[in-house]
Amino acid sequence: MTGRIAFARLLANPGTPERNRVCHAVPIPDDLDGVPVELPAYCGAVVVARDCEWSLYPAGMPCMACMISAPAAINDVLQGRPGDGRSSSTRTP
Ligand SMILES: [Zn+2]
């Protein structure tokens, strides 16, 4: 896994309560070929790709379980570093 991450949030639909639209952090697999159907988030939730809006940055209310489970990866994104999810001590220049 490259450590790349993306952020997924349920699309706004009339039947979807706003409280369910948390923004999950999703690790992107190295061997991803094409558009995935489902991907597991750091918190363990499985997100269905077509049911979500995707972003390279968090949007909306964060999933706290993802924020706790993937703090290094998320901190890299929030601080403008490539979201490779590795700590600076393991990053190659
Ligand atoms: Zn989550």
PDB file of the backbone (N, CA, C, O) and the ligand in Angstrom, with CONECT records:
HET     ZN  A 101       1
ATOM      1  N   MET A   1       0.846  -1.193   0.000  1.00  0.00           N
ATOM      2  CA  MET A   1       0.000   0.000   0.000  1.00  0.00           C
ATOM      3  C   MET A   1       0.879   1.238   0.000  1.00  0.00           C
ATOM      4  O   MET A   1       1.850   1.313   0.753  1.00  0.00           O
ATOM      5  N   THR A   2       0.550   2.194  -0.824  1.00  0.00           N
ATOM      6  CA  THR A   2       1.360   3.416  -0.921  1.00  0.00           C
ATOM      7  C   THR A   2       1.136   4.336   0.256  1.00  0.00           C
ATOM      8  O   THR A   2       1.963   5.205   0.531  1.00  0.00           O
ATOM      9  N   GLY A   3       0.025   4.158   0.957  1.00  0.00           N
ATOM     10  CA  GLY A   3      -0.290   5.066   2.035  1.00  0.00           C
ATOM     11  C   GLY A   3      -1.092   6.256   1.563  1.00  0.00           C
ATOM     12  O   GLY A   3      -1.394   7.143   2.362  1.00  0.00           O
ATOM     13  N   ARG A   4      -1.454   6.305   0.271  1.00  0.00           N
ATOM     14  CA  ARG A   4      -2.312   7.394  -0.193  1.00  0.00           C
ATOM     15  C   ARG A   4      -3.677   7.264   0.459  1.00  0.00           C
ATOM     16  O   ARG A   4      -4.167   6.157   0.682  1.00  0.00           O
ATOM     17  N   ILE A   5      -4.278   8.385   0.758  1.00  0.00           N
ATOM     18  CA  ILE A   5      -5.620   8.334   1.322  1.00  0.00           C
ATOM     19  C   ILE A   5      -6.535   9.295   0.566  1.00  0.00           C
ATOM     20  O   ILE A   5      -6.082  10.259  -0.051  1.00  0.00           O
ATOM     21  N   ALA A   6      -7.806   9.009   0.632  1.00  0.00           N
ATOM     22  CA  ALA A   6      -8.840   9.894   0.101  1.00  0.00           C
ATOM     23  C   ALA A   6      -9.912   9.990   1.183  1.00  0.00           C
ATOM     24  O   ALA A   6      -9.928   9.207   2.132  1.00  0.00           O
ATOM     25  N   PHE A   7     -10.791  10.950   1.024  1.00  0.00           N
ATOM     26  CA  PHE A   7     -11.849  11.152   2.006  1.00  0.00           C
ATOM     27  C   PHE A   7     -13.189  10.949   1.327  1.00  0.00           C
ATOM     28  O   PHE A   7     -13.437  11.479   0.244  1.00  0.00           O
ATOM     29  N   ALA A   8     -14.052  10.176   1.975  1.00  0.00           N
ATOM     30  CA  ALA A   8     -15.350   9.821   1.408  1.00  0.00           C
ATOM     31  C   ALA A   8     -16.462  10.238   2.362  1.00  0.00           C
ATOM     32  O   ALA A   8     -16.375  10.042   3.574  1.00  0.00           O
ATOM     33  N   ARG A   9     -17.500  10.814   1.787  1.00  0.00           N
ATOM     34  CA  ARG A   9     -18.653  11.264   2.556  1.00  0.00           C
ATOM     35  C   ARG A   9     -19.913  10.874   1.794  1.00  0.00           C
ATOM     36  O   ARG A   9     -20.002  11.075   0.582  1.00  0.00           O
ATOM     37  N   LEU A  10     -20.881  10.318   2.506  1.00  0.00           N
ATOM     38  CA  LEU A  10     -22.126   9.928   1.839  1.00  0.00           C
ATOM     39  C   LEU A  10     -22.719  11.107   1.080  1.00  0.00           C
ATOM     40  O   LEU A  10     -22.702  12.239   1.564  1.00  0.00           O
ATOM     41  N   LEU A  11     -23.238  10.838  -0.096  1.00  0.00           N
ATOM     42  CA  LEU A  11     -23.902  11.876  -0.878  1.00  0.00           C
ATOM     43  C   LEU A  11     -25.133  12.369  -0.124  1.00  0.00           C
ATOM     44  O   LEU A  11     -25.754  11.622   0.632  1.00  0.00           O
ATOM     45  N   ALA A  12     -25.470  13.615  -0.339  1.00  0.00           N
ATOM     46  CA  ALA A  12     -26.671  14.180   0.274  1.00  0.00           C
ATOM     47  C   ALA A  12     -27.892  13.657  -0.466  1.00  0.00           C
ATOM     48  O   ALA A  12     -28.081  13.932  -1.651  1.00  0.00           O
ATOM     49  N   ASN A  13     -28.700  12.917   0.233  1.00  0.00           N
ATOM     50  CA  ASN A  13     -29.946  12.395  -0.321  1.00  0.00           C
ATOM     51  C   ASN A  13     -31.057  12.667   0.678  1.00  0.00           C
ATOM     52  O   ASN A  13     -30.793  12.777   1.876  1.00  0.00           O
ATOM     53  N   PRO A  14     -32.294  12.779   0.212  1.00  0.00           N
ATOM     54  CA  PRO A  14     -33.394  13.038   1.140  1.00  0.00           C
ATOM     55  C   PRO A  14     -33.504  12.002   2.251  1.00  0.00           C
ATOM     56  O   PRO A  14     -33.924  12.350   3.355  1.00  0.00           O
ATOM     57  N   GLY A  15     -33.148  10.755   2.010  1.00  0.00           N
ATOM     58  CA  GLY A  15     -33.281   9.719   3.020  1.00  0.00           C
ATOM     59  C   GLY A  15     -32.055   9.548   3.910  1.00  0.00           C
ATOM     60  O   GLY A  15     -32.052   8.697   4.800  1.00  0.00           O
ATOM     61  N   THR A  16     -31.028  10.337   3.684  1.00  0.00           N
ATOM     62  CA  THR A  16     -29.796  10.207   4.462  1.00  0.00           C
ATOM     63  C   THR A  16     -29.721  11.306   5.508  1.00  0.00           C
ATOM     64  O   THR A  16     -29.558  12.473   5.155  1.00  0.00           O
ATOM     65  N   PRO A  17     -29.834  10.963   6.795  1.00  0.00           N
ATOM     66  CA  PRO A  17     -29.705  11.986   7.832  1.00  0.00           C
ATOM     67  C   PRO A  17     -28.320  12.633   7.782  1.00  0.00           C
ATOM     68  O   PRO A  17     -27.319  11.963   7.526  1.00  0.00           O
ATOM     69  N   GLU A  18     -28.277  13.917   8.024  1.00  0.00           N
ATOM     70  CA  GLU A  18     -27.001  14.640   7.972  1.00  0.00           C
ATOM     71  C   GLU A  18     -25.980  14.058   8.951  1.00  0.00           C
ATOM     72  O   GLU A  18     -24.780  14.075   8.676  1.00  0.00           O
ATOM     73  N   ARG A  19     -26.453  13.539  10.100  1.00  0.00           N
ATOM     74  CA  ARG A  19     -25.519  12.976  11.083  1.00  0.00           C
ATOM     75  C   ARG A  19     -24.805  11.738  10.554  1.00  0.00           C
ATOM     76  O   ARG A  19     -23.759  11.360  11.082  1.00  0.00           O
ATOM     77  N   ASN A  20     -25.347  11.106   9.530  1.00  0.00           N
ATOM     78  CA  ASN A  20     -24.704   9.926   8.940  1.00  0.00           C
ATOM     79  C   ASN A  20     -23.686  10.296   7.864  1.00  0.00           C
ATOM     80  O   ASN A  20     -22.996   9.424   7.336  1.00  0.00           O
ATOM     81  N   ARG A  21     -23.593  11.574   7.543  1.00  0.00           N
ATOM     82  CA  ARG A  21     -22.718  11.998   6.451  1.00  0.00           C
ATOM     83  C   ARG A  21     -21.340  12.405   6.979  1.00  0.00           C
ATOM     84  O   ARG A  21     -20.842  13.482   6.651  1.00  0.00           O
ATOM     85  N   VAL A  22     -20.730  11.549   7.789  1.00  0.00           N
ATOM     86  CA  VAL A  22     -19.398  11.848   8.287  1.00  0.00           C
ATOM     87  C   VAL A  22     -18.379  11.583   7.181  1.00  0.00           C
ATOM     88  O   VAL A  22     -18.630  10.819   6.249  1.00  0.00           O
ATOM     89  N   CYS A  23     -17.245  12.221   7.309  1.00  0.00           N
ATOM     90  CA  CYS A  23     -16.184  12.112   6.308  1.00  0.00           C
ATOM     91  C   CYS A  23     -15.176  11.054   6.772  1.00  0.00           C
ATOM     92  O   CYS A  23     -14.451  11.254   7.746  1.00  0.00           O
ATOM     93  N   HIS A  24     -15.148   9.933   6.059  1.00  0.00           N
ATOM     94  CA  HIS A  24     -14.240   8.835   6.389  1.00  0.00           C
ATOM     95  C   HIS A  24     -12.913   9.013   5.665  1.00  0.00           C
ATOM     96  O   HIS A  24     -12.871   9.526   4.547  1.00  0.00           O
ATOM     97  N   ALA A  25     -11.843   8.593   6.301  1.00  0.00           N
ATOM     98  CA  ALA A  25     -10.526   8.533   5.658  1.00  0.00           C
ATOM     99  C   ALA A  25     -10.345   7.125   5.111  1.00  0.00           C
ATOM    100  O   ALA A  25     -10.497   6.141   5.835  1.00  0.00           O
ATOM    101  N   VAL A  26     -10.021   7.039   3.835  1.00  0.00           N
ATOM    102  CA  VAL A  26      -9.965   5.747   3.148  1.00  0.00           C
ATOM    103  C   VAL A  26      -8.577   5.541   2.543  1.00  0.00           C
ATOM    104  O   VAL A  26      -8.153   6.320   1.690  1.00  0.00           O
ATOM    105  N   PRO A  27      -7.872   4.508   2.974  1.00  0.00           N
ATOM    106  CA  PRO A  27      -6.581   4.219   2.338  1.00  0.00           C
ATOM    107  C   PRO A  27      -6.808   3.681   0.929  1.00  0.00           C
ATOM    108  O   PRO A  27      -7.679   2.840   0.708  1.00  0.00           O
ATOM    109  N   ILE A  28      -6.017   4.174  -0.019  1.00  0.00           N
ATOM    110  CA  ILE A  28      -6.145   3.738  -1.410  1.00  0.00           C
ATOM    111  C   ILE A  28      -5.135   2.632  -1.670  1.00  0.00           C
ATOM    112  O   ILE A  28      -3.932   2.854  -1.529  1.00  0.00           O
ATOM    113  N   PRO A  29      -5.602   1.436  -2.049  1.00  0.00           N
ATOM    114  CA  PRO A  29      -4.683   0.312  -2.273  1.00  0.00           C
ATOM    115  C   PRO A  29      -3.752   0.574  -3.455  1.00  0.00           C
ATOM    116  O   PRO A  29      -4.129   1.221  -4.431  1.00  0.00           O
ATOM    117  N   ASP A  30      -2.528   0.056  -3.345  1.00  0.00           N
ATOM    118  CA  ASP A  30      -1.542   0.165  -4.434  1.00  0.00           C
ATOM    119  C   ASP A  30      -2.043  -0.482  -5.717  1.00  0.00           C
ATOM    120  O   ASP A  30      -1.832   0.030  -6.816  1.00  0.00           O
ATOM    121  N   ASP A  31      -2.705  -1.611  -5.553  1.00  0.00           N
ATOM    122  CA  ASP A  31      -3.085  -2.397  -6.721  1.00  0.00           C
ATOM    123  C   ASP A  31      -4.464  -2.029  -7.249  1.00  0.00           C
ATOM    124  O   ASP A  31      -5.095  -2.808  -7.964  1.00  0.00           O
ATOM    125  N   LEU A  32      -4.920  -0.848  -6.892  1.00  0.00           N
ATOM    126  CA  LEU A  32      -6.239  -0.420  -7.368  1.00  0.00           C
ATOM    127  C   LEU A  32      -6.214  -0.300  -8.886  1.00  0.00           C
ATOM    128  O   LEU A  32      -5.385   0.419  -9.444  1.00  0.00           O
ATOM    129  N   ASP A  33      -7.110  -0.994  -9.539  1.00  0.00           N
ATOM    130  CA  ASP A  33      -7.183  -0.993 -10.992  1.00  0.00           C
ATOM    131  C   ASP A  33      -8.609  -0.599 -11.373  1.00  0.00           C
ATOM    132  O   ASP A  33      -9.541  -1.391 -11.231  1.00  0.00           O
ATOM    133  N   GLY A  34      -8.765   0.615 -11.850  1.00  0.00           N
ATOM    134  CA  GLY A  34     -10.093   1.085 -12.210  1.00  0.00           C
ATOM    135  C   GLY A  34     -10.799   1.700 -11.026  1.00  0.00           C
ATOM    136  O   GLY A  34     -10.167   2.070 -10.037  1.00  0.00           O
ATOM    137  N   VAL A  35     -12.090   1.807 -11.127  1.00  0.00           N
ATOM    138  CA  VAL A  35     -12.892   2.421 -10.071  1.00  0.00           C
ATOM    139  C   VAL A  35     -13.364   1.331  -9.119  1.00  0.00           C
ATOM    140  O   VAL A  35     -14.021   0.385  -9.554  1.00  0.00           O
ATOM    141  N   PRO A  36     -13.048   1.438  -7.836  1.00  0.00           N
ATOM    142  CA  PRO A  36     -13.464   0.401  -6.890  1.00  0.00           C
ATOM    143  C   PRO A  36     -14.958   0.476  -6.606  1.00  0.00           C
ATOM    144  O   PRO A  36     -15.569   1.539  -6.717  1.00  0.00           O
ATOM    145  N   VAL A  37     -15.531  -0.649  -6.244  1.00  0.00           N
ATOM    146  CA  VAL A  37     -16.939  -0.695  -5.844  1.00  0.00           C
ATOM    147  C   VAL A  37     -17.056  -0.324  -4.370  1.00  0.00           C
ATOM    148  O   VAL A  37     -17.890   0.496  -3.987  1.00  0.00           O
ATOM    149  N   GLU A  38     -16.217  -0.934  -3.560  1.00  0.00           N
ATOM    150  CA  GLU A  38     -16.221  -0.689  -2.114  1.00  0.00           C
ATOM    151  C   GLU A  38     -14.786  -0.599  -1.630  1.00  0.00           C
ATOM    152  O   GLU A  38     -13.893  -1.248  -2.172  1.00  0.00           O
ATOM    153  N   LEU A  39     -14.576   0.212  -0.604  1.00  0.00           N
ATOM    154  CA  LEU A  39     -13.260   0.309   0.029  1.00  0.00           C
ATOM    155  C   LEU A  39     -13.463   0.433   1.527  1.00  0.00           C
ATOM    156  O   LEU A  39     -14.401   1.096   1.972  1.00  0.00           O
ATOM    157  N   PRO A  40     -12.592  -0.198   2.317  1.00  0.00           N
ATOM    158  CA  PRO A  40     -12.689  -0.049   3.771  1.00  0.00           C
ATOM    159  C   PRO A  40     -12.029   1.246   4.231  1.00  0.00           C
ATOM    160  O   PRO A  40     -10.949   1.608   3.763  1.00  0.00           O
ATOM    161  N   ALA A  41     -12.684   1.927   5.141  1.00  0.00           N
ATOM    162  CA  ALA A  41     -12.121   3.135   5.740  1.00  0.00           C
ATOM    163  C   ALA A  41     -11.263   2.735   6.935  1.00  0.00           C
ATOM    164  O   ALA A  41     -11.310   1.592   7.391  1.00  0.00           O
ATOM    165  N   TYR A  42     -10.479   3.684   7.436  1.00  0.00           N
ATOM    166  CA  TYR A  42      -9.635   3.395   8.599  1.00  0.00           C
ATOM    167  C   TYR A  42     -10.468   2.948   9.798  1.00  0.00           C
ATOM    168  O   TYR A  42      -9.987   2.165  10.617  1.00  0.00           O
ATOM    169  N   CYS A  43     -11.690   3.422   9.918  1.00  0.00           N
ATOM    170  CA  CYS A  43     -12.523   3.083  11.075  1.00  0.00           C
ATOM    171  C   CYS A  43     -13.152   1.702  10.963  1.00  0.00           C
ATOM    172  O   CYS A  43     -13.735   1.204  11.927  1.00  0.00           O
ATOM    173  N   GLY A  44     -13.038   1.080   9.791  1.00  0.00           N
ATOM    174  CA  GLY A  44     -13.627  -0.234   9.590  1.00  0.00           C
ATOM    175  C   GLY A  44     -14.905  -0.197   8.768  1.00  0.00           C
ATOM    176  O   GLY A  44     -15.369  -1.238   8.302  1.00  0.00           O
ATOM    177  N   ALA A  45     -15.475   0.976   8.584  1.00  0.00           N
ATOM    178  CA  ALA A  45     -16.664   1.087   7.741  1.00  0.00           C
ATOM    179  C   ALA A  45     -16.275   0.803   6.294  1.00  0.00           C
ATOM    180  O   ALA A  45     -15.202   1.199   5.839  1.00  0.00           O
ATOM    181  N   VAL A  46     -17.146   0.123   5.586  1.00  0.00           N
ATOM    182  CA  VAL A  46     -16.922  -0.111   4.168  1.00  0.00           C
ATOM    183  C   VAL A  46     -17.744   0.912   3.396  1.00  0.00           C
ATOM    184  O   VAL A  46     -18.969   0.956   3.510  1.00  0.00           O
ATOM    185  N   VAL A  47     -17.055   1.732   2.612  1.00  0.00           N
ATOM    186  CA  VAL A  47     -17.762   2.763   1.867  1.00  0.00           C
ATOM    187  C   VAL A  47     -18.008   2.267   0.445  1.00  0.00           C
ATOM    188  O   VAL A  47     -17.125   1.694  -0.193  1.00  0.00           O
ATOM    189  N   VAL A  48     -19.206   2.497  -0.027  1.00  0.00           N
ATOM    190  CA  VAL A  48     -19.584   2.138  -1.389  1.00  0.00           C
ATOM    191  C   VAL A  48     -19.281   3.351  -2.261  1.00  0.00           C
ATOM    192  O   VAL A  48     -19.850   4.426  -2.066  1.00  0.00           O
ATOM    193  N   ALA A  49     -18.390   3.172  -3.213  1.00  0.00           N
ATOM    194  CA  ALA A  49     -17.848   4.294  -3.980  1.00  0.00           C
ATOM    195  C   ALA A  49     -18.941   5.154  -4.619  1.00  0.00           C
ATOM    196  O   ALA A  49     -18.871   6.381  -4.561  1.00  0.00           O
ATOM    197  N   ARG A  50     -19.928   4.534  -5.214  1.00  0.00           N
ATOM    198  CA  ARG A  50     -20.932   5.311  -5.943  1.00  0.00           C
ATOM    199  C   ARG A  50     -21.877   6.078  -5.007  1.00  0.00           C
ATOM    200  O   ARG A  50     -22.597   6.970  -5.456  1.00  0.00           O
ATOM    201  N   ASP A  51     -21.879   5.741  -3.730  1.00  0.00           N
ATOM    202  CA  ASP A  51     -22.757   6.410  -2.772  1.00  0.00           C
ATOM    203  C   ASP A  51     -22.080   7.577  -2.073  1.00  0.00           C
ATOM    204  O   ASP A  51     -22.675   8.213  -1.203  1.00  0.00           O
ATOM    205  N   CYS A  52     -20.832   7.862  -2.453  1.00  0.00           N
ATOM    206  CA  CYS A  52     -20.055   8.867  -1.723  1.00  0.00           C
ATOM    207  C   CYS A  52     -19.536   9.960  -2.649  1.00  0.00           C
ATOM    208  O   CYS A  52     -19.349   9.761  -3.849  1.00  0.00           O
ATOM    209  N   GLU A  53     -19.309  11.130  -2.036  1.00  0.00           N
ATOM    210  CA  GLU A  53     -18.523  12.158  -2.695  1.00  0.00           C
ATOM    211  C   GLU A  53     -17.101  11.983  -2.189  1.00  0.00           C
ATOM    212  O   GLU A  53     -16.886  11.681  -1.015  1.00  0.00           O
ATOM    213  N   TRP A  54     -16.136  12.173  -3.069  1.00  0.00           N
ATOM    214  CA  TRP A  54     -14.735  11.902  -2.756  1.00  0.00           C
ATOM    215  C   TRP A  54     -13.931  13.181  -2.821  1.00  0.00           C
ATOM    216  O   TRP A  54     -14.214  14.076  -3.617  1.00  0.00           O
ATOM    217  N   SER A  55     -12.930  13.248  -1.975  1.00  0.00           N
ATOM    218  CA  SER A  55     -12.086  14.431  -1.943  1.00  0.00           C
ATOM    219  C   SER A  55     -10.688  14.033  -1.502  1.00  0.00           C
ATOM    220  O   SER A  55     -10.488  12.996  -0.869  1.00  0.00           O
ATOM    221  N   LEU A  56      -9.729  14.875  -1.847  1.00  0.00           N
ATOM    222  CA  LEU A  56      -8.366  14.666  -1.364  1.00  0.00           C
ATOM    223  C   LEU A  56      -8.179  15.290   0.002  1.00  0.00           C
ATOM    224  O   LEU A  56      -7.149  15.085   0.645  1.00  0.00           O
ATOM    225  N   TYR A  57      -9.177  16.061   0.457  1.00  0.00           N
ATOM    226  CA  TYR A  57      -9.129  16.714   1.760  1.00  0.00           C
ATOM    227  C   TYR A  57     -10.432  16.448   2.500  1.00  0.00           C
ATOM    228  O   TYR A  57     -11.469  16.247   1.868  1.00  0.00           O
ATOM    229  N   PRO A  58     -10.395  16.444   3.820  1.00  0.00           N
ATOM    230  CA  PRO A  58     -11.633  16.225   4.576  1.00  0.00           C
ATOM    231  C   PRO A  58     -12.649  17.331   4.292  1.00  0.00           C
ATOM    232  O   PRO A  58     -12.294  18.499   4.128  1.00  0.00           O
ATOM    233  N   ALA A  59     -13.906  16.937   4.239  1.00  0.00           N
ATOM    234  CA  ALA A  59     -14.993  17.898   4.036  1.00  0.00           C
ATOM    235  C   ALA A  59     -16.146  17.503   4.940  1.00  0.00           C
ATOM    236  O   ALA A  59     -16.484  16.323   5.045  1.00  0.00           O
ATOM    237  N   GLY A  60     -16.745  18.474   5.585  1.00  0.00           N
ATOM    238  CA  GLY A  60     -17.869  18.178   6.460  1.00  0.00           C
ATOM    239  C   GLY A  60     -17.402  17.629   7.796  1.00  0.00           C
ATOM    240  O   GLY A  60     -16.242  17.773   8.182  1.00  0.00           O
ATOM    241  N   MET A  61     -18.334  17.000   8.486  1.00  0.00           N
ATOM    242  CA  MET A  61     -18.058  16.466   9.826  1.00  0.00           C
ATOM    243  C   MET A  61     -17.147  15.232   9.718  1.00  0.00           C
ATOM    244  O   MET A  61     -17.485  14.282   9.012  1.00  0.00           O
ATOM    245  N   PRO A  62     -16.003  15.237  10.407  1.00  0.00           N
ATOM    246  CA  PRO A  62     -15.101  14.082  10.295  1.00  0.00           C
ATOM    247  C   PRO A  62     -15.620  12.871  11.048  1.00  0.00           C
ATOM    248  O   PRO A  62     -16.328  13.007  12.045  1.00  0.00           O
ATOM    249  N   CYS A  63     -15.270  11.695  10.572  1.00  0.00           N
ATOM    250  CA  CYS A  63     -15.508  10.451  11.308  1.00  0.00           C
ATOM    251  C   CYS A  63     -14.429  10.385  12.384  1.00  0.00           C
ATOM    252  O   CYS A  63     -13.244  10.254  12.077  1.00  0.00           O
ATOM    253  N   MET A  64     -14.838  10.473  13.625  1.00  0.00           N
ATOM    254  CA  MET A  64     -13.856  10.522  14.707  1.00  0.00           C
ATOM    255  C   MET A  64     -13.058   9.225  14.798  1.00  0.00           C
ATOM    256  O   MET A  64     -11.876   9.258  15.142  1.00  0.00           O
ATOM    257  N   ALA A  65     -13.670   8.099  14.502  1.00  0.00           N
ATOM    258  CA  ALA A  65     -12.933   6.828  14.537  1.00  0.00           C
ATOM    259  C   ALA A  65     -11.827   6.821  13.483  1.00  0.00           C
ATOM    260  O   ALA A  65     -10.737   6.309  13.738  1.00  0.00           O
ATOM    261  N   CYS A  66     -12.091   7.377  12.315  1.00  0.00           N
ATOM    262  CA  CYS A  66     -11.044   7.482  11.292  1.00  0.00           C
ATOM    263  C   CYS A  66      -9.957   8.456  11.744  1.00  0.00           C
ATOM    264  O   CYS A  66      -8.770   8.196  11.546  1.00  0.00           O
ATOM    265  N   MET A  67     -10.355   9.569  12.348  1.00  0.00           N
ATOM    266  CA  MET A  67      -9.371  10.561  12.779  1.00  0.00           C
ATOM    267  C   MET A  67      -8.443   9.965  13.835  1.00  0.00           C
ATOM    268  O   MET A  67      -7.257  10.291  13.880  1.00  0.00           O
ATOM    269  N   ILE A  68      -8.980   9.100  14.675  1.00  0.00           N
ATOM    270  CA  ILE A  68      -8.166   8.471  15.717  1.00  0.00           C
ATOM    271  C   ILE A  68      -7.328   7.338  15.134  1.00  0.00           C
ATOM    272  O   ILE A  68      -6.189   7.133  15.552  1.00  0.00           O
ATOM    273  N   SER A  69      -7.879   6.607  14.178  1.00  0.00           N
ATOM    274  CA  SER A  69      -7.186   5.437  13.636  1.00  0.00           C
ATOM    275  C   SER A  69      -6.086   5.795  12.655  1.00  0.00           C
ATOM    276  O   SER A  69      -5.153   5.013  12.467  1.00  0.00           O
ATOM    277  N   ALA A  70      -6.170   6.946  12.032  1.00  0.00           N
ATOM    278  CA  ALA A  70      -5.201   7.293  10.990  1.00  0.00           C
ATOM    279  C   ALA A  70      -4.644   8.689  11.208  1.00  0.00           C
ATOM    280  O   ALA A  70      -4.616   9.475  10.261  1.00  0.00           O
ATOM    281  N   PRO A  71      -4.206   9.030  12.393  1.00  0.00           N
ATOM    282  CA  PRO A  71      -3.803  10.417  12.644  1.00  0.00           C
ATOM    283  C   PRO A  71      -2.619  10.863  11.800  1.00  0.00           C
ATOM    284  O   PRO A  71      -2.604  12.008  11.349  1.00  0.00           O
ATOM    285  N   ALA A  72      -1.621  10.008  11.565  1.00  0.00           N
ATOM    286  CA  ALA A  72      -0.447  10.435  10.798  1.00  0.00           C
ATOM    287  C   ALA A  72      -0.838  10.774   9.366  1.00  0.00           C
ATOM    288  O   ALA A  72      -0.426  11.803   8.831  1.00  0.00           O
ATOM    289  N   ALA A  73      -1.623   9.918   8.757  1.00  0.00           N
ATOM    290  CA  ALA A  73      -2.022  10.155   7.372  1.00  0.00           C
ATOM    291  C   ALA A  73      -2.859  11.418   7.254  1.00  0.00           C
ATOM    292  O   ALA A  73      -2.678  12.202   6.322  1.00  0.00           O
ATOM    293  N   ILE A  74      -3.758  11.614   8.178  1.00  0.00           N
ATOM    294  CA  ILE A  74      -4.633  12.771   8.116  1.00  0.00           C
ATOM    295  C   ILE A  74      -3.858  14.042   8.429  1.00  0.00           C
ATOM    296  O   ILE A  74      -4.088  15.076   7.801  1.00  0.00           O
ATOM    297  N   ASN A  75      -2.954  13.980   9.381  1.00  0.00           N
ATOM    298  CA  ASN A  75      -2.146  15.159   9.682  1.00  0.00           C
ATOM    299  C   ASN A  75      -1.305  15.576   8.485  1.00  0.00           C
ATOM    300  O   ASN A  75      -1.142  16.769   8.230  1.00  0.00           O
ATOM    301  N   ASP A  76      -0.770  14.609   7.748  1.00  0.00           N
ATOM    302  CA  ASP A  76       0.001  14.946   6.555  1.00  0.00           C
ATOM    303  C   ASP A  76      -0.852  15.720   5.565  1.00  0.00           C
ATOM    304  O   ASP A  76      -0.399  16.714   4.998  1.00  0.00           O
ATOM    305  N   VAL A  77      -2.081  15.273   5.353  1.00  0.00           N
ATOM    306  CA  VAL A  77      -2.966  15.948   4.401  1.00  0.00           C
ATOM    307  C   VAL A  77      -3.296  17.349   4.897  1.00  0.00           C
ATOM    308  O   VAL A  77      -3.228  18.315   4.137  1.00  0.00           O
ATOM    309  N   LEU A  78      -3.654  17.457   6.173  1.00  0.00           N
ATOM    310  CA  LEU A  78      -4.053  18.751   6.708  1.00  0.00           C
ATOM    311  C   LEU A  78      -2.905  19.744   6.712  1.00  0.00           C
ATOM    312  O   LEU A  78      -3.135  20.952   6.646  1.00  0.00           O
ATOM    313  N   GLN A  79      -1.674  19.259   6.789  1.00  0.00           N
ATOM    314  CA  GLN A  79      -0.520  20.144   6.812  1.00  0.00           C
ATOM    315  C   GLN A  79       0.079  20.350   5.427  1.00  0.00           C
ATOM    316  O   GLN A  79       1.157  20.928   5.294  1.00  0.00           O
ATOM    317  N   GLY A  80      -0.617  19.881   4.396  1.00  0.00           N
ATOM    318  CA  GLY A  80      -0.194  20.147   3.035  1.00  0.00           C
ATOM    319  C   GLY A  80       0.900  19.248   2.520  1.00  0.00           C
ATOM    320  O   GLY A  80       1.434  19.478   1.435  1.00  0.00           O
ATOM    321  N   ARG A  81       1.249  18.214   3.289  1.00  0.00           N
ATOM    322  CA  ARG A  81       2.244  17.269   2.782  1.00  0.00           C
ATOM    323  C   ARG A  81       1.509  16.199   1.994  1.00  0.00           C
ATOM    324  O   ARG A  81       0.317  15.976   2.203  1.00  0.00           O
ATOM    325  N   PRO A  82       2.212  15.542   1.096  1.00  0.00           N
ATOM    326  CA  PRO A  82       1.556  14.451   0.365  1.00  0.00           C
ATOM    327  C   PRO A  82       0.967  13.461   1.349  1.00  0.00           C
ATOM    328  O   PRO A  82       1.619  13.084   2.323  1.00  0.00           O
ATOM    329  N   GLY A  83      -0.244  13.044   1.105  1.00  0.00           N
ATOM    330  CA  GLY A  83      -0.939  12.143   2.024  1.00  0.00           C
ATOM    331  C   GLY A  83      -0.473  10.721   1.902  1.00  0.00           C
ATOM    332  O   GLY A  83      -1.233   9.826   1.533  1.00  0.00           O
ATOM    333  N   ASP A  84       0.801  10.523   2.219  1.00  0.00           N
ATOM    334  CA  ASP A  84       1.302   9.163   2.072  1.00  0.00           C
ATOM    335  C   ASP A  84       1.144   8.349   3.347  1.00  0.00           C
ATOM    336  O   ASP A  84       1.416   7.149   3.342  1.00  0.00           O
ATOM    337  N   GLY A  85       0.708   8.974   4.442  1.00  0.00           N
ATOM    338  CA  GLY A  85       0.392   8.243   5.637  1.00  0.00           C
ATOM    339  C   GLY A  85       1.580   7.745   6.427  1.00  0.00           C
ATOM    340  O   GLY A  85       1.411   7.129   7.479  1.00  0.00           O
ATOM    341  N   ARG A  86       2.784   8.003   5.934  1.00  0.00           N
ATOM    342  CA  ARG A  86       3.955   7.561   6.673  1.00  0.00           C
ATOM    343  C   ARG A  86       4.458   8.719   7.527  1.00  0.00           C
ATOM    344  O   ARG A  86       4.261   9.886   7.188  1.00  0.00           O
ATOM    345  N   SER A  87       5.100   8.388   8.619  1.00  0.00           N
ATOM    346  CA  SER A  87       5.660   9.449   9.436  1.00  0.00           C
ATOM    347  C   SER A  87       6.875  10.035   8.732  1.00  0.00           C
ATOM    348  O   SER A  87       7.447   9.402   7.844  1.00  0.00           O
ATOM    349  N   SER A  88       7.272  11.249   9.126  1.00  0.00           N
ATOM    350  CA  SER A  88       8.387  11.897   8.459  1.00  0.00           C
ATOM    351  C   SER A  88       9.684  11.107   8.637  1.00  0.00           C
ATOM    352  O   SER A  88      10.593  11.228   7.815  1.00  0.00           O
ATOM    353  N   SER A  89       9.785  10.306   9.693  1.00  0.00           N
ATOM    354  CA  SER A  89      11.024   9.557   9.919  1.00  0.00           C
ATOM    355  C   SER A  89      11.183   8.406   8.924  1.00  0.00           C
ATOM    356  O   SER A  89      12.294   7.912   8.731  1.00  0.00           O
ATOM    357  N   THR A  90      10.087   7.972   8.288  1.00  0.00           N
ATOM    358  CA  THR A  90      10.182   6.869   7.343  1.00  0.00           C
ATOM    359  C   THR A  90      10.056   7.339   5.900  1.00  0.00           C
ATOM    360  O   THR A  90      10.179   6.537   4.975  1.00  0.00           O
ATOM    361  N   ARG A  91       9.815   8.616   5.703  1.00  0.00           N
ATOM    362  CA  ARG A  91       9.615   9.139   4.360  1.00  0.00           C
ATOM    363  C   ARG A  91      10.968   9.282   3.662  1.00  0.00           C
ATOM    364  O   ARG A  91      11.929   9.769   4.258  1.00  0.00           O
ATOM    365  N   THR A  92      11.038   8.865   2.422  1.00  0.00           N
ATOM    366  CA  THR A  92      12.267   9.051   1.648  1.00  0.00           C
ATOM    367  C   THR A  92      12.213  10.418   0.998  1.00  0.00           C
ATOM    368  O   THR A  92      11.142  10.864   0.587  1.00  0.00           O
ATOM    369  N   PRO A  93      13.352  11.093   0.895  1.00  0.00           N
ATOM    370  CA  PRO A  93      13.359  12.449   0.329  1.00  0.00           C
ATOM    371  C   PRO A  93      13.033  12.466  -1.147  1.00  0.00           C
ATOM    372  O   PRO A  93      13.001  13.534  -1.760  1.00  0.00           O
TER     373      PRO A  93
HETATM  374 ZN    ZN A 101     -14.615   6.412   9.417  1.00  0.00          ZN2+
END
